[in-house]
Amino acid sequence: TPGPAASAQRRLPVRDDLVGLEPYGAPQLDVPVLLNVNENPYAPSEQVVADIAGAVADAARGLNRYPDREFLALRADLAAYLAVESGVHPAVEQVWAANGSNEIMLHLLQAFGGPGRTALSFAPTYSMYPEYARDTSTRWVVGRRAEDFTLDLADVRAHIDEHAPSVVLLASPNNPTGTALPAAEVEAVLAATDEVPGGCVVVVDEAYGEFRRAGTPSALEFLADHPNLVVSRTMSKAFGLAGARVGYLVADPAVVDALRVVRLPYHLSAVTQAVARAALAHADELMAQVGGLRAERDATVGWLRDRGLTVADSDANFVLFGRFADRHAVWQGLLDRGVLIRETGPEGWLRVSIGTPEEMTAFRDALVEVAGL
Ligand code: PMP
Protein backbone atom coordinates (compact mmCIF):
# COMPACT_ATOMS: atom_id res chain seq x y z
CA THR A 1 0.00 0.00 0.00
CA PRO A 2 1.33 3.45 -0.88
CA GLY A 3 2.27 5.66 2.09
CA PRO A 4 0.63 9.00 2.95
CA ALA A 5 3.06 10.84 0.66
CA ALA A 6 2.01 8.73 -2.30
CA SER A 7 -1.70 9.28 -1.67
CA ALA A 8 -1.22 13.07 -1.32
CA GLN A 9 0.83 13.01 -4.51
CA ARG A 10 -2.06 11.47 -6.44
CA ARG A 11 -3.60 14.95 -6.50
CA LEU A 12 -0.41 16.46 -7.92
CA PRO A 13 1.06 16.04 -11.39
CA VAL A 14 4.19 14.35 -10.00
CA ARG A 15 6.02 12.50 -12.78
CA ASP A 16 4.79 8.89 -12.97
CA ASP A 17 8.30 7.56 -12.41
CA LEU A 18 8.72 9.61 -9.19
CA VAL A 19 5.44 8.87 -7.39
CA GLY A 20 5.98 7.37 -3.94
CA LEU A 21 9.78 7.33 -4.17
CA GLU A 22 11.87 8.01 -1.07
CA PRO A 23 14.68 10.57 -1.33
CA TYR A 24 18.19 9.11 -1.38
CA GLY A 25 20.27 9.39 1.77
CA ALA A 26 22.03 7.52 4.53
CA PRO A 27 20.61 7.85 8.06
CA GLN A 28 21.92 11.02 9.78
CA LEU A 29 22.04 9.85 13.39
CA ASP A 30 23.58 11.52 16.42
CA VAL A 31 26.06 8.87 17.60
CA PRO A 32 29.66 9.18 18.83
CA VAL A 33 31.42 7.33 16.00
CA LEU A 34 30.27 8.22 12.46
CA LEU A 35 31.79 5.87 9.90
CA ASN A 36 28.94 5.65 7.41
CA VAL A 37 29.29 8.21 4.61
CA ASN A 38 33.02 8.15 3.79
CA GLU A 39 33.69 11.58 5.23
CA ASN A 40 37.11 12.77 6.33
CA PRO A 41 37.16 12.50 10.16
CA TYR A 42 39.47 15.50 10.54
CA ALA A 43 37.86 18.94 10.80
CA PRO A 44 39.80 21.88 9.34
CA SER A 45 42.39 23.44 11.68
CA GLU A 46 41.67 26.77 13.39
CA GLN A 47 44.03 28.48 10.91
CA VAL A 48 42.06 27.09 7.95
CA VAL A 49 38.79 28.00 9.68
CA ALA A 50 40.04 31.59 10.18
CA ASP A 51 41.10 31.92 6.53
CA ILE A 52 37.78 30.52 5.30
CA ALA A 53 35.89 32.93 7.60
CA GLY A 54 37.95 35.85 6.25
CA ALA A 55 37.30 34.83 2.64
CA VAL A 56 33.57 34.52 3.34
CA ALA A 57 33.56 38.00 4.92
CA ASP A 58 35.19 39.40 1.77
CA ALA A 59 32.64 37.62 -0.40
CA ALA A 60 29.82 38.93 1.83
CA ARG A 61 30.81 42.51 0.99
CA GLY A 62 29.87 41.81 -2.62
CA LEU A 63 26.77 39.67 -2.11
CA ASN A 64 24.51 42.28 -3.74
CA ARG A 65 26.14 41.18 -7.04
CA TYR A 66 25.84 37.79 -8.74
CA PRO A 67 29.02 35.70 -8.49
CA ASP A 68 31.51 35.08 -11.30
CA ARG A 69 29.47 32.77 -13.54
CA GLU A 70 32.59 31.18 -15.00
CA PHE A 71 34.45 30.97 -11.62
CA LEU A 72 37.76 31.18 -13.49
CA ALA A 73 39.83 31.87 -10.37
CA LEU A 74 38.51 28.72 -8.68
CA ARG A 75 39.07 26.68 -11.84
CA ALA A 76 42.68 27.91 -11.98
CA ASP A 77 43.21 26.95 -8.33
CA LEU A 78 41.74 23.48 -8.94
CA ALA A 79 43.99 23.00 -12.00
CA ALA A 80 47.04 24.00 -9.93
CA TYR A 81 46.03 21.58 -7.18
CA LEU A 82 45.64 18.70 -9.64
CA ALA A 83 49.06 19.42 -11.14
CA VAL A 84 50.62 18.87 -7.73
CA GLU A 85 48.43 15.90 -6.78
CA SER A 86 48.65 13.95 -10.05
CA GLY A 87 51.46 15.42 -12.15
CA VAL A 88 48.91 16.12 -14.91
CA HIS A 89 48.59 19.82 -15.79
CA PRO A 90 45.05 20.61 -17.02
CA ALA A 91 44.26 23.96 -18.64
CA VAL A 92 41.65 26.17 -16.93
CA GLU A 93 39.22 25.53 -19.84
CA GLN A 94 39.39 21.81 -19.04
CA VAL A 95 38.16 22.25 -15.47
CA TRP A 96 34.52 22.56 -14.40
CA ALA A 97 33.02 22.72 -10.90
CA ALA A 98 29.62 22.36 -9.28
CA ASN A 99 27.87 21.81 -5.94
CA GLY A 100 29.47 18.46 -5.16
CA SER A 101 30.34 15.82 -7.71
CA ASN A 102 26.66 14.87 -7.47
CA GLU A 103 25.87 18.04 -9.43
CA ILE A 104 28.84 17.41 -11.74
CA MET A 105 27.28 14.06 -12.66
CA LEU A 106 23.87 15.67 -13.13
CA HIS A 107 25.36 18.26 -15.51
CA LEU A 108 26.99 15.44 -17.47
CA LEU A 109 23.74 13.53 -17.86
CA GLN A 110 21.83 16.70 -18.71
CA ALA A 111 24.29 17.40 -21.54
CA PHE A 112 25.10 13.88 -22.74
CA GLY A 113 22.10 11.80 -21.65
CA GLY A 114 18.39 12.52 -21.96
CA PRO A 115 15.35 10.90 -23.58
CA GLY A 116 16.28 8.23 -26.11
CA ARG A 117 19.78 7.90 -24.73
CA THR A 118 21.41 5.34 -22.46
CA ALA A 119 23.76 5.55 -19.46
CA LEU A 120 25.69 2.39 -18.56
CA SER A 121 27.42 1.28 -15.38
CA PHE A 122 28.37 -1.91 -13.54
CA ALA A 123 27.07 -2.87 -10.09
CA PRO A 124 27.67 -2.94 -7.25
CA THR A 125 28.43 0.74 -7.60
CA TYR A 126 27.41 4.19 -6.36
CA SER A 127 23.68 4.14 -5.81
CA MET A 128 23.15 7.72 -7.02
CA TYR A 129 24.04 6.82 -10.62
CA PRO A 130 20.58 5.44 -11.49
CA GLU A 131 19.05 8.54 -9.89
CA TYR A 132 20.94 10.93 -12.18
CA ALA A 133 19.72 8.83 -15.09
CA ARG A 134 16.12 8.83 -13.84
CA ASP A 135 16.12 12.58 -13.18
CA THR A 136 17.31 13.31 -16.74
CA SER A 137 15.02 10.70 -18.33
CA THR A 138 18.06 8.77 -19.52
CA ARG A 139 17.65 4.99 -19.98
CA TRP A 140 19.64 3.22 -17.26
CA VAL A 141 21.47 -0.03 -18.04
CA VAL A 142 23.52 -1.75 -15.37
CA GLY A 143 25.78 -4.77 -15.83
CA ARG A 144 27.49 -6.72 -13.06
CA ARG A 145 31.03 -6.56 -11.82
CA ALA A 146 32.96 -9.85 -11.42
CA GLU A 147 32.93 -11.77 -8.09
CA ASP A 148 36.03 -9.84 -6.95
CA PHE A 149 34.32 -6.53 -7.96
CA THR A 150 36.68 -5.87 -10.88
CA LEU A 151 35.28 -5.22 -14.36
CA ASP A 152 34.85 -8.18 -16.70
CA LEU A 153 36.17 -6.47 -19.83
CA ALA A 154 34.56 -8.87 -22.32
CA ASP A 155 31.22 -8.25 -20.62
CA VAL A 156 31.81 -4.48 -20.60
CA ARG A 157 32.52 -4.59 -24.36
CA ALA A 158 29.40 -6.67 -24.94
CA HIS A 159 27.24 -4.18 -22.99
CA ILE A 160 28.71 -1.22 -24.89
CA ASP A 161 28.15 -2.94 -28.26
CA GLU A 162 24.60 -3.96 -27.38
CA HIS A 163 23.34 -0.74 -25.76
CA ALA A 164 25.43 1.97 -27.50
CA PRO A 165 25.41 4.19 -24.38
CA SER A 166 26.13 7.90 -24.70
CA VAL A 167 27.53 7.87 -21.14
CA VAL A 168 29.49 5.17 -19.26
CA LEU A 169 29.85 5.85 -15.52
CA LEU A 170 32.69 4.10 -13.70
CA ALA A 171 33.74 4.95 -10.16
CA SER A 172 37.44 4.41 -9.45
CA PRO A 173 37.91 3.66 -6.62
CA ASN A 174 34.42 2.22 -6.75
CA ASN A 175 31.88 2.85 -4.01
CA PRO A 176 31.02 0.66 -2.05
CA THR A 177 33.72 -1.86 -2.96
CA GLY A 178 36.91 0.30 -2.95
CA THR A 179 38.03 -1.28 -6.24
CA ALA A 180 40.18 0.91 -8.53
CA LEU A 181 40.47 0.57 -12.32
CA PRO A 182 43.93 -0.44 -13.50
CA ALA A 183 45.30 1.56 -16.46
CA ALA A 184 44.65 -1.30 -18.89
CA GLU A 185 40.96 -1.39 -17.95
CA VAL A 186 40.49 2.35 -18.47
CA GLU A 187 42.14 2.06 -21.88
CA ALA A 188 40.06 -0.99 -22.82
CA VAL A 189 36.80 0.78 -21.94
CA LEU A 190 37.88 3.86 -23.92
CA ALA A 191 38.75 1.65 -26.90
CA ALA A 192 35.38 -0.12 -26.69
CA THR A 193 33.51 3.21 -26.79
CA ASP A 194 35.34 4.33 -29.96
CA GLU A 195 32.85 2.29 -32.00
CA VAL A 196 29.65 3.68 -30.44
CA PRO A 197 27.65 5.39 -33.19
CA GLY A 198 27.00 8.97 -32.10
CA GLY A 199 29.84 8.88 -29.58
CA CYS A 200 30.13 8.03 -25.91
CA VAL A 201 31.49 9.92 -22.93
CA VAL A 202 33.39 7.79 -20.38
CA VAL A 203 33.14 9.28 -16.88
CA VAL A 204 35.71 8.01 -14.37
CA ASP A 205 34.41 9.15 -10.98
CA GLU A 206 37.50 9.62 -8.82
CA ALA A 207 35.71 10.97 -5.75
CA TYR A 208 38.16 8.89 -3.68
CA GLY A 209 41.09 9.24 -6.09
CA GLU A 210 43.52 10.76 -3.60
CA PHE A 211 43.35 7.63 -1.43
CA ARG A 212 44.60 5.36 -4.23
CA ARG A 213 47.46 3.01 -3.33
CA ALA A 214 50.96 3.43 -4.76
CA GLY A 215 50.94 2.06 -8.31
CA THR A 216 47.25 2.73 -8.91
CA PRO A 217 47.02 5.34 -11.71
CA SER A 218 44.61 8.26 -11.98
CA ALA A 219 42.57 8.37 -15.18
CA LEU A 220 43.78 11.98 -15.49
CA GLU A 221 46.81 10.46 -17.22
CA PHE A 222 44.67 9.40 -20.20
CA LEU A 223 42.96 12.74 -20.83
CA ALA A 224 45.51 14.00 -23.34
CA ASP A 225 44.74 11.18 -25.78
CA HIS A 226 40.98 10.81 -25.20
CA PRO A 227 38.63 13.76 -25.84
CA ASN A 228 35.66 11.63 -24.69
CA LEU A 229 37.14 10.95 -21.23
CA VAL A 230 35.87 12.84 -18.18
CA VAL A 231 37.56 12.55 -14.78
CA SER A 232 35.43 13.70 -11.84
CA ARG A 233 36.84 14.65 -8.43
CA THR A 234 35.50 16.19 -5.24
CA MET A 235 36.65 18.28 -2.28
CA SER A 236 34.29 16.24 -0.05
CA LYS A 237 36.56 13.33 0.80
CA ALA A 238 40.37 13.62 0.91
CA PHE A 239 40.06 17.40 1.26
CA GLY A 240 37.67 17.12 4.19
CA LEU A 241 35.23 19.69 2.83
CA ALA A 242 32.02 17.71 2.39
CA GLY A 243 29.96 20.49 3.97
CA ALA A 244 31.10 23.06 1.40
CA ARG A 245 29.68 21.08 -1.57
CA VAL A 246 32.40 21.40 -4.20
CA GLY A 247 32.95 18.81 -6.91
CA TYR A 248 34.82 19.28 -10.16
CA LEU A 249 35.91 17.53 -13.33
CA VAL A 250 38.61 17.62 -15.95
CA ALA A 251 37.85 16.93 -19.62
CA ASP A 252 38.32 18.26 -23.11
CA PRO A 253 37.21 21.93 -23.34
CA ALA A 254 34.44 20.80 -25.73
CA VAL A 255 32.93 18.72 -22.90
CA VAL A 256 33.09 21.73 -20.57
CA ASP A 257 31.41 23.90 -23.21
CA ALA A 258 28.48 21.46 -23.32
CA LEU A 259 28.14 21.65 -19.51
CA ARG A 260 28.17 25.46 -19.59
CA VAL A 261 24.96 25.23 -21.64
CA VAL A 262 23.00 23.12 -19.11
CA ARG A 263 24.20 24.61 -15.82
CA LEU A 264 21.93 27.09 -14.07
CA PRO A 265 23.28 30.65 -14.22
CA TYR A 266 25.48 31.38 -11.18
CA HIS A 267 25.18 27.82 -9.91
CA LEU A 268 28.28 28.20 -7.71
CA SER A 269 27.60 30.85 -5.07
CA ALA A 270 30.19 33.50 -4.24
CA VAL A 271 30.37 31.96 -0.76
CA THR A 272 31.08 28.49 -2.16
CA GLN A 273 33.78 29.85 -4.46
CA ALA A 274 35.40 31.77 -1.60
CA VAL A 275 35.36 28.77 0.75
CA ALA A 276 36.83 26.44 -1.88
CA ARG A 277 39.62 28.86 -2.83
CA ALA A 278 40.54 29.52 0.81
CA ALA A 279 40.70 25.77 1.46
CA LEU A 280 42.75 25.11 -1.69
CA ALA A 281 45.33 27.61 -0.44
CA HIS A 282 45.85 25.11 2.42
CA ALA A 283 45.92 22.01 0.21
CA ASP A 284 49.18 20.77 1.76
CA GLU A 285 47.82 20.85 5.28
CA LEU A 286 44.42 19.40 4.40
CA MET A 287 45.99 16.62 2.36
CA ALA A 288 48.52 15.80 5.09
CA GLN A 289 45.89 13.57 6.69
CA VAL A 290 45.50 11.40 3.59
CA GLY A 291 48.66 9.37 4.24
CA GLY A 292 47.50 8.54 7.75
CA LEU A 293 44.02 7.57 6.53
CA ARG A 294 45.54 5.30 3.88
CA ALA A 295 47.68 3.57 6.53
CA GLU A 296 44.64 3.20 8.80
CA ARG A 297 42.69 1.76 5.82
CA ASP A 298 45.39 -0.84 5.12
CA ALA A 299 45.58 -1.73 8.82
CA THR A 300 41.79 -2.15 8.94
CA VAL A 301 41.86 -4.48 5.90
CA GLY A 302 44.62 -6.55 7.55
CA TRP A 303 42.85 -6.71 10.90
CA LEU A 304 39.53 -7.83 9.39
CA ARG A 305 41.29 -10.50 7.30
CA ASP A 306 43.22 -11.74 10.33
CA ARG A 307 39.85 -12.37 11.98
CA GLY A 308 38.75 -14.53 9.09
CA LEU A 309 36.47 -12.04 7.37
CA THR A 310 36.35 -11.52 3.61
CA VAL A 311 37.53 -8.03 2.68
CA ALA A 312 37.58 -6.33 -0.72
CA ASP A 313 40.91 -4.71 -1.68
CA SER A 314 40.48 -0.97 -1.15
CA ASP A 315 42.00 2.10 -2.82
CA ALA A 316 39.52 4.33 -0.99
CA ASN A 317 38.87 5.67 2.53
CA PHE A 318 36.44 2.85 3.30
CA VAL A 319 36.44 -0.92 3.42
CA LEU A 320 33.77 -3.43 2.35
CA PHE A 321 33.81 -6.56 4.47
CA GLY A 322 31.68 -9.59 5.24
CA ARG A 323 30.08 -11.84 4.79
CA PHE A 324 27.49 -12.04 7.51
CA ALA A 325 24.46 -14.31 7.57
CA ASP A 326 22.53 -11.41 9.14
CA ARG A 327 24.33 -8.20 8.26
CA HIS A 328 21.56 -6.04 9.61
CA ALA A 329 22.02 -7.55 13.07
CA VAL A 330 25.75 -6.75 12.94
CA TRP A 331 25.03 -3.18 11.75
CA GLN A 332 22.47 -2.74 14.56
CA GLY A 333 24.82 -4.22 17.17
CA LEU A 334 27.51 -1.72 16.20
CA LEU A 335 24.99 1.13 16.31
CA ASP A 336 23.88 0.02 19.78
CA ARG A 337 27.55 0.47 20.78
CA GLY A 338 27.69 3.98 19.30
CA VAL A 339 29.35 3.07 15.98
CA LEU A 340 27.44 3.91 12.79
CA ILE A 341 28.60 2.11 9.63
CA ARG A 342 26.74 1.46 6.36
CA GLU A 343 24.55 -1.44 5.39
CA THR A 344 25.29 -1.40 1.68
CA GLY A 345 26.76 -3.50 -1.09
CA PRO A 346 25.75 -7.05 -1.97
CA GLU A 347 23.82 -9.08 0.62
CA GLY A 348 26.02 -10.07 3.55
CA TRP A 349 28.53 -7.22 3.26
CA LEU A 350 28.99 -4.05 5.32
CA ARG A 351 31.01 -0.91 4.63
CA VAL A 352 33.04 1.04 7.17
CA SER A 353 34.57 4.45 6.50
CA ILE A 354 38.06 5.09 7.85
CA GLY A 355 38.02 7.39 10.87
CA THR A 356 40.59 8.51 13.41
CA PRO A 357 42.67 5.82 15.19
CA GLU A 358 40.38 6.22 18.23
CA GLU A 359 37.26 5.77 16.12
CA MET A 360 38.74 2.65 14.46
CA THR A 361 39.53 1.21 17.89
CA ALA A 362 35.90 1.76 18.87
CA PHE A 363 34.81 0.05 15.63
CA ARG A 364 37.09 -2.97 16.18
CA ASP A 365 36.07 -3.36 19.84
CA ALA A 366 32.37 -3.19 18.95
CA LEU A 367 32.76 -5.67 16.07
CA VAL A 368 34.61 -8.17 18.25
CA GLU A 369 31.70 -8.10 20.68
CA VAL A 370 28.91 -8.14 18.13
CA ALA A 371 30.29 -10.69 15.67
CA GLY A 372 32.14 -12.74 18.30
CA LEU A 373 35.46 -12.48 16.41
N1 PMP B 1 30.87 9.69 -6.35
C1 PMP B 1 31.02 8.72 -5.46
C2 PMP B 1 31.56 7.41 -5.93
C3 PMP B 1 30.66 8.91 -4.14
O1 PMP B 1 30.77 7.92 -3.24
C4 PMP B 1 30.15 10.17 -3.72
C5 PMP B 1 29.76 10.49 -2.30
N2 PMP B 1 29.30 9.51 -1.51
C6 PMP B 1 30.01 11.15 -4.71
C7 PMP B 1 30.39 10.89 -6.00
C8 PMP B 1 29.39 12.49 -4.41
O2 PMP B 1 30.13 13.26 -3.55
P1 PMP B 1 30.00 14.83 -3.49
O3 PMP B 1 28.73 15.23 -4.14
O4 PMP B 1 30.06 15.15 -2.05
O5 PMP B 1 31.19 15.35 -4.25
Residues whose N, C-alpha, C, O or C-beta is under 5 A from the ligand:
A	BS01	PMP	V37 N99 G100 S101 N102 Y126 A171 N175 D205 A207 T234 S236 V246 G247
